[in-house]
Amino acid sequence: QVQLVESGGGLVQPGRSLTLSCAASGFIFSRYVMSWHRQAPGKERELVAAISSISTNTNYADSVRGRFTISRDNAKNTVFLQMNSLKPDDTAVYYCKVNYPPPFGSWGQGTQVTVSS
């Protein structure tokens, strides 16, 4: 059974940094693209960043490119999201996702990030 467990969220002031982690189990982690998504109150869930199975490719939402970095450690079955220069608009619940099993994939339970002074 796929499990994705996010951690690292919290309350942070604008301009500061946070690193989110997502620990995965129940599937062959090194074979799958991993992604981070977020959902702010009253808004649809959106893709934040994705990383290919062996980290050769990454892509980012325009709103976070240059501030956020996605990475993974296949030896530890963990994907990370380093978030720098945080803004109030980054406030959301952040979710980790894997596209397994098909067709819908699996989501973590989410971790709250609040950016406020």
Secondary structure, DSSP 8 states (H G I E B T S, - for coil): --EEEEE--EEE-TT--EEEEEEEESS-GGGS-EEEEEE-TTS--EEEEEE-TTSS-EEE-TTTBTTEEEEEETTTTEEEEEE-S--GGG-EEEEEEE--STTT-EE---EEEEE--
